Structures are given as C-alpha cells and as structure tokens.
Amino acid sequence: MTTVPKIALKGVTKHFGPKKVLNGIDLEVAKGESLVVIGGSGTGKSVMLKSILGLLTPDSGSIKVDGEETTRLRSREREKLLHKFGMLFQGAALFDSLPVWENVAFGLIQGEHMPRSQAKEIAIAKLGAVGLTPDVAELSPSELSGGMQKRVGLARAIADEPEIIFFDEPTTGLDPIMADVINELIVQCVKDLGATAVTITHDMASARKIADRVAMIYQGRIIWTGHARDIDNSGNAYVDQFVHGRADGPIKMQIKAL
C-alpha cells in the first residue's frame, strides 16, 4: 500500500516577468517528517514556500496536501486548508499594537472566533511551551529581545496545533547560542505536536539540528535530497560547496562591478 505524502510538488514553475524563479520543482514531504530546504538567496526557496501556502499561484505543475490538489481551490476550500498550517515568519512578524498574548492568539480569535478568555489561556500555555513565563503575555513585542520575539512567533505558529508548520529562516538575526535555543524549541514543538515541518534556511547549523531530510534548491530546481546525516557526503558538488561555504565551486555568485 502506497503512503500518500503530506505535501507533494510536481513540476511546479513560477515566473515573474522574464525571470523564471521555479523551474520545475519536484518534492515530497512525508507525514511527520521534518524537511529542511537549503539554498542561496534568490534560488526560489521563499517562492516555493509561498506557493505551498497558496500566497502565490504557480504557472504550472501540481501541489498536493494530503493527496488533494491545492492550486485550484476555491476561497472556502482554501480557508479550510489553511487551518492545517502554522507559520514562523522570518523576523517573527509580530503586531506591535497588540500585547504578546494577542499576537499568539491572533489566529484563534480572528480565524477560529474563539472567546478571548479561552484564547488567552491557550496563548499563555503555548508561551510556556517555548520557555516564556506568563508575565511576558502582557508585554508589547517592542519590549522583547530578538530571541524572545522569535519564541513568541513560534508560540503563535503552534497555537492552533497545526498539522504542518513552515519555518522561514528561523534563526536569521540571532546569535549562535540563541539560534541553537530556537532550533531546540522547534525540534521539541514539532515532536510534541507530531507535525510535519518544512523549513527554508541557509543556516547549516539550523539545518543539521532540525532536519530529518534535506533538499537543496538551485536555479529553481531541487538538485539533491537526502538524509540529514548524509549532507557532508552527498556526492553533489553544489551541495558540498554550499554546506562548507566555499567560494570556489560550481555555484558562482553574481557580483556587480563597481
């Protein structure tokens, strides 16, 4: 019996004017798996993520979640699909006008129409799950450090106990110690929920910590996938150059002449 992937992309393309960003993405993510997609800036990681989320519509190809084609969903069907998703945005993307607990409970109140008192209880519990005490709930995001803001963003991502969680460059802007703390929290939260996770990053320390499996995207295509433990022995020159951060190799950086 064939197991249906939690997420499956087949031949996904996306153009912006003459620029082809996704050039035929083929990728599968199993239920309960933590997949990390690595690649340099401008290789299509974020566009791929936004396409899965439905924020962008691909020009061609198939995107399936639990075996259901998502590229042609109507608004009500798409809204139902979005309830399966949680998202930790790059930079946390918190609302400065709302206290921390309302940021965490935003989807519960606005999307689920949950009573505020109940949503606040859940928010405080989720803050606890990422190592923040109840008194933080009443603070403004501007009163928090970058690491604490990232924790709040993670608490918001897990507040509705989603089936699939997306992490967009989760350690950007953090020092190495705080980055490792966030990585540990991500691993624990995903495990506790039994969720499927898709992370995009260029931080190899984060990739090694979070991933069950790693995929590399280059020029809009997935050029290698494998177990995280095999990343240092991929047999792929592009992966080897990226993982070890070498200037010399098949990946050429575009540098404008002064």
C-alpha positions as CSV (number, residue, x, y, z in Angstrom):
1,M,0.0,0.0,0.0
2,T,1.4,3.4,-1.1
3,T,1.5,6.1,1.6
4,V,0.2,9.4,0.4
5,P,2.8,12.2,1.1
6,K,1.7,15.0,3.4
7,I,3.0,17.5,0.8
8,A,3.8,16.7,-2.9
9,L,5.0,19.1,-5.5
10,K,5.4,18.0,-9.2
11,G,6.7,20.1,-12.0
12,V,6.0,23.4,-10.2
13,T,7.0,26.5,-12.2
14,K,6.7,30.2,-11.4
15,H,7.7,33.2,-13.5
16,F,7.9,36.9,-12.6
17,G,8.0,38.6,-16.0
18,P,11.0,37.2,-17.8
19,K,12.6,35.8,-14.6
20,K,11.9,32.1,-14.1
21,V,12.1,31.5,-10.3
22,L,10.8,28.0,-10.0
23,N,11.8,25.8,-12.9
24,G,10.1,22.5,-12.3
25,I,10.1,21.7,-8.6
26,D,9.6,18.1,-7.7
27,L,9.5,17.4,-3.9
28,E,7.7,15.2,-1.4
29,V,7.4,15.5,2.3
30,A,6.2,12.6,4.4
31,K,3.7,12.9,7.2
32,G,5.6,13.7,10.5
33,E,8.8,14.4,8.6
34,S,11.0,17.5,9.2
35,L,12.3,18.6,5.8
36,V,14.8,21.4,5.5
37,V,15.3,23.1,2.1
38,I,18.7,24.8,1.8
39,G,19.9,27.1,-0.9
40,G,21.3,30.6,-1.5
41,S,19.4,33.8,-1.8
42,G,17.3,34.1,-4.9
43,T,17.2,30.4,-5.6
44,G,13.4,30.1,-5.1
45,K,13.1,28.9,-1.5
46,S,10.6,31.6,-0.4
47,V,8.6,31.4,-3.7
48,M,8.3,27.7,-3.2
49,L,7.0,28.1,0.3
50,K,4.6,30.8,-0.6
51,S,3.3,28.6,-3.4
52,I,2.6,25.7,-1.0
53,L,0.8,28.2,1.3
54,G,-1.3,29.5,-1.5
55,L,0.1,33.0,-1.3
56,L,1.3,32.6,-4.8
57,T,-0.3,30.6,-7.7
58,P,2.2,28.6,-9.7
59,D,2.2,29.0,-13.5
60,S,2.1,25.2,-13.9
61,G,2.5,22.0,-12.0
62,S,0.8,20.3,-9.1
63,I,0.8,21.0,-5.4
64,K,-1.0,18.4,-3.2
65,V,-1.6,18.4,0.5
66,D,-2.8,15.0,1.9
67,G,-3.4,14.0,-1.7
68,E,-5.7,17.0,-2.5
69,E,-4.7,19.3,-5.4
70,T,-4.5,22.8,-3.9
71,T,-3.6,25.0,-6.8
72,R,-7.3,25.3,-8.0
73,L,-9.1,25.6,-4.6
74,R,-11.9,28.0,-4.1
75,S,-11.8,30.5,-1.3
76,R,-13.8,28.4,1.2
77,E,-11.8,25.3,0.4
78,R,-8.5,27.2,0.7
79,E,-9.6,28.6,4.1
80,K,-10.2,25.1,5.3
81,L,-6.7,24.1,4.1
82,L,-5.0,27.0,5.8
83,H,-6.2,25.6,9.2
84,K,-3.8,22.8,8.7
85,F,-0.9,25.3,8.5
86,G,1.2,27.1,11.1
87,M,4.0,29.5,10.2
88,L,7.0,31.1,11.8
89,F,7.9,34.1,9.7
90,Q,11.4,35.5,9.2
91,G,11.8,38.3,11.8
92,A,8.8,36.9,13.8
93,A,6.4,39.4,12.1
94,L,4.6,40.4,15.3
95,F,2.0,43.1,15.6
96,D,3.4,46.0,17.7
97,S,0.0,47.3,18.5
98,L,-1.0,44.0,20.3
99,P,0.3,42.6,23.5
100,V,2.2,39.3,23.3
101,W,-0.7,37.1,24.2
102,E,-2.9,38.5,21.5
103,N,-0.1,38.0,18.9
104,V,0.0,34.3,19.9
105,A,-3.8,34.0,19.9
106,F,-4.4,36.1,16.8
107,G,-5.4,33.1,14.6
108,L,-7.6,31.7,17.4
109,I,-9.5,34.9,17.8
110,Q,-9.7,36.1,14.2
111,G,-9.8,32.7,12.4
112,E,-11.5,30.4,14.9
113,H,-13.6,33.1,16.5
114,M,-12.6,31.7,19.9
115,P,-13.6,33.7,23.0
116,R,-10.8,36.0,24.1
117,S,-10.6,34.5,27.6
118,Q,-10.1,30.9,26.2
119,A,-7.7,32.1,23.6
120,K,-5.6,33.9,26.2
121,E,-5.4,30.7,28.3
122,I,-4.1,28.8,25.2
123,A,-1.7,31.6,24.4
124,I,-0.2,31.5,27.9
125,A,0.2,27.7,27.7
126,K,1.9,28.0,24.3
127,L,4.2,30.7,25.6
128,G,5.1,28.2,28.4
129,A,5.9,25.6,25.8
130,V,8.6,27.9,24.3
131,G,10.0,28.8,27.7
132,L,8.3,32.1,28.3
133,T,6.6,32.9,31.6
134,P,3.0,34.2,31.9
135,D,4.1,37.8,32.7
136,V,5.5,38.1,29.2
137,A,2.0,37.7,27.9
138,E,1.1,41.3,28.8
139,L,4.2,42.9,27.3
140,S,4.5,44.6,24.0
141,P,6.6,43.0,21.3
142,S,8.9,46.1,21.3
143,E,9.8,45.2,24.9
144,L,11.2,41.9,23.9
145,S,14.7,40.9,22.7
146,G,15.1,39.3,19.2
147,G,15.3,35.8,20.7
148,M,12.1,36.3,22.7
149,Q,10.3,37.7,19.7
150,K,11.2,34.6,17.8
151,R,9.9,32.4,20.7
152,V,6.6,34.4,20.6
153,G,6.4,33.8,16.8
154,L,6.9,30.1,17.4
155,A,4.2,30.1,20.1
156,R,1.9,31.7,17.6
157,A,2.8,29.1,14.9
158,I,1.8,26.2,17.2
159,A,-1.2,27.9,18.9
160,D,-3.8,26.2,16.8
161,E,-1.9,22.8,16.9
162,P,-1.4,22.7,13.1
163,E,-0.6,19.5,11.1
164,I,2.0,21.3,9.1
165,I,4.4,24.0,10.3
166,F,6.5,26.2,8.0
167,F,9.7,27.9,9.2
168,D,11.1,30.8,7.2
169,E,14.8,31.4,8.1
170,P,14.0,30.8,11.8
171,T,17.5,31.8,13.1
172,T,18.1,34.9,11.0
173,G,19.4,37.8,13.1
174,L,20.1,35.6,16.2
175,D,23.5,35.0,17.8
176,P,24.7,31.4,17.6
177,I,23.6,30.5,21.2
178,M,20.1,31.9,20.8
179,A,19.8,30.3,17.3
180,D,20.6,26.9,18.9
181,V,17.9,27.5,21.6
182,I,15.3,28.3,18.8
183,N,16.4,25.2,16.9
184,E,15.9,23.0,20.0
185,L,12.5,24.5,20.6
186,I,11.5,23.9,17.0
187,V,12.5,20.3,17.3
188,Q,10.6,19.8,20.6
189,C,7.5,21.6,19.5
190,V,7.2,19.7,16.2
191,K,7.8,16.4,18.0
192,D,5.2,17.3,20.7
193,L,2.6,18.1,18.0
194,G,3.5,15.2,15.7
195,A,3.5,17.8,13.0
196,T,5.1,17.8,9.5
197,A,7.7,20.6,9.2
198,V,9.1,22.4,6.2
199,T,12.0,24.8,6.9
200,I,13.8,27.0,4.5
201,T,17.2,28.3,5.5
202,H,20.8,28.9,4.5
203,D,22.0,28.3,8.1
204,M,23.6,24.9,8.1
205,A,23.8,24.6,11.9
206,S,20.0,25.0,11.9
207,A,19.5,22.6,9.0
208,R,21.6,19.9,10.8
209,K,19.7,20.4,14.0
210,I,16.1,20.4,12.6
211,A,16.2,18.1,9.6
212,D,15.3,14.5,9.2
213,R,15.9,15.1,5.5
214,V,17.5,17.9,3.5
215,A,16.7,19.1,0.0
216,M,18.8,21.7,-1.9
217,I,17.3,24.1,-4.4
218,Y,19.4,25.7,-7.1
219,Q,18.2,27.8,-10.0
220,G,14.6,26.9,-9.3
221,R,15.1,23.1,-9.2
222,I,15.6,20.6,-6.4
223,I,19.1,19.2,-7.2
224,W,19.6,16.9,-4.3
225,T,17.6,15.3,-1.4
226,G,18.9,13.0,1.3
227,H,19.0,12.2,5.0
228,A,20.5,15.0,7.1
229,R,23.2,12.6,8.2
230,D,24.4,12.3,4.6
231,I,24.7,16.0,4.0
232,D,28.5,16.0,4.3
233,N,28.9,13.1,1.9
234,S,26.2,14.0,-0.7
235,G,28.4,13.3,-3.7
236,N,27.0,16.5,-5.2
237,A,29.4,19.3,-5.9
238,Y,26.8,22.1,-5.5
239,V,25.7,20.7,-2.1
240,D,29.3,20.2,-1.0
241,Q,30.2,23.8,-1.9
242,F,27.1,25.3,-0.2
243,V,27.4,23.2,3.0
244,H,31.1,24.1,3.5
245,G,30.7,27.7,2.5
246,R,33.4,27.7,-0.2
247,A,33.8,30.5,-2.8
248,D,35.2,28.0,-5.3
249,G,32.9,25.6,-6.9
250,P,30.1,25.3,-9.5
251,I,27.9,27.9,-7.7
252,K,29.0,31.3,-9.0
253,M,27.9,34.4,-7.1
254,Q,26.7,37.3,-9.2
255,I,28.9,40.3,-8.2
256,K,28.3,43.7,-9.9
257,A,31.3,45.6,-11.0
258,L,31.9,48.9,-9.2
